[in-house]
Every structure is written in C-alpha cells, then in structure tokens.
Amino acid sequence: QVRLVESGGGLVQAGGSLRLSCAASGTFFSINVMAWHRQAPGKERELVASISSYGTTTYADSVKDRFTISRDNVKNTMYLQMNGLKPEDTAVYYCLTIMKNTGFKYWGQGTQVTVSS
C-alpha cells in the first residue's frame, strides 16, 4: 500500500509563488511516473505536469515556463514549483504516482491552491 501526502498549498496573490510537495510512503518496489493534476470548481481534473523515473518531464501548455516539476527518487518525493501564479491556477492539486512493477495508480488527498487577483 502506498500513502501520498501533499503539502504546500495556500492562498497567494497573483504573480506570487508556491511550492507543492508530495511524499510517498509505504511498502513498494519503485515508482515509475509521478504527476500533478488539478481540479477547479465545476471543471474536470486535468494534468498539470508529470515526471518519469528518469527525469523526463511534460507540462500542460497553460503552465509551461511558469511551473517546474522535480522529484527526489531517494526520498520518494515530488515537487511542483509554481511561479507567476494566476487566478486561473486556483484549484485543488492532486499528486498521482504510478508504480513501476504493477502499474497501480495512487492519488493523494489534494491540497488547495487559491490565487487572488
């Protein structure tokens, strides 16, 4: 079983920055892909950024050049540095991990990010 704990969300003014963290714990072999998704009120959950175990990254067009995803494979922790935040970035941000040996997916409980104009 894998447990994911997200932290770092909060309220920030437009143009500000936040850093989200997602720590994985439990009994598992290794993590393949880690990703951040977000869901705004009344909208579907969407992919924000992902990172493979080798460090290959992908970003949604809406966050490119503003957000940076990274991970520490020793600590099994993923980060999302968010700069130049906009009100439209307001959402609950969820951590997702995909296990390397089983392909199982695990979601975190989510952390609220609110950007005021």
Order of alpha helices (4+ residues) and beta strands (2+ residues): beta-beta-beta-beta-beta-beta-beta-beta-beta-beta-beta
